[in-house]
Amino acid sequence: MGFEVVLVGRILPNSLPISRPYSTIRMKLLFSSGPFFYAEFNLILFFLLLFTKANVLHSNDLDTLLPNFIVSKLKKIPLVYDSHEYFTEVPEIQNKPIVKAVWKGIEGWIFPKLKRTLTVNEAIAQLFDNSYKNKPLVIRNVPNTMSLPSKMDRNSVGVPEDIQLLVIQGAGLNMDRGVEEAVLAVSLLHNVGLMLIGSGDALPEIKKMVEENNLQNKVFFFPKMDYLHMIQYTQMADLGLSLDKDTNLNYRYSLPNKLFDYIHAGIPVLASDLVEVSKIVKTWQVGDIISDLAPQTLAEKIKLMLNDYPKMAEYKANTKLAALELNWEKEAEEKLLQVYCGL
């Protein structure tokens, strides 16, 4: 549309190099988590936005909204709020009533005043509408249509060729994502391995669990990587797992990126029975749903799926049909154009 885009974020010691067809600013902060981090992040972001020339501000998630909102009012410029999750119900703050109250207060003060809001699925949009009588436009976070790169050779990355391989991927390998249950399920299965790609706060405990159960030859860890590189790894798998638990509203109504990544990589899916996830899997018949994530139950379901070759072939064929519809070009481009044309 002719906009000059500037993306603002933070840089961490383990951040990957970034190369984008637009400008980026990566803030180096003293704190990396907790209240001091959020205070520092919001303060620096406020002054950066205040002294940066801009015609439009686009705020990604509640932790960036306050400085964006204040600067948009001071400069009298439009603000687009883009909520990628139901932030006030993320598991990390459910046992921190003061922290939760602060974020809820910020959201409750600002959200009803916003004119342009986006979110990632219909269920979360409805939650916002119920709370604030302000329903966001839904844009699901689906990948671009692309020609798949050649898949990674298993031997070259230390994964045996003669096993059936599961994958869980993403920047959110965190608590309540079902990763621990997947590791224990794999320990019960013969000739089945699990590939974990990405980062998250549950990884230290998971690595400890793998060592304690002598699963080093069955569970394979790979760091976070750029998207196309990740898809090369994902394609090695026979089955993609999306096992987020229904332990909080954010997860209950989530629609994880990894679900669409598996579909675009052409691999069948086994997913937990969450509202939006189940809807995608059942509508497009790209895999199966499981309600009980107990390791024994999960292992039996995985074994049943992997050994049903005709059904797995059907699921695999359906991923190709689903990818033709569940893509960025069809899902998002026209909607975003409508938002920005109306500024």
Secondary structure, 3 states (H helix, E strand, C coil): CCCCCEEEEECCCCCCCCCCCCEEEEECCCCCCHHHHHHHHHHHHHHHHHCCCCCCEEEECHHHHHHHHHHHHHHCCCEEEEECCCHHHCHHHCCCHHHHHHHHHHHHHHHHHCCCEEECCHHHHHHHHHHHCCCCEECCCCCCCCCCCCCCCHHHHCCCCCCEEEEEEECCCCCCCCHHHHHHHHHCCCCEEEEEEECCCCHHHHHHHHHHCCCCCCEEEECCCCHHHHHHHHCCCCEEEECCCCCCHHHHCCCCHHHHHHHHHCCCEEEECCHHHHHHHHHHCCEEEECCCCHHHHHHHHHHHHHCHHHHHHHHHHHHHHHHHCCHHHHHHHHHHHHHHCC
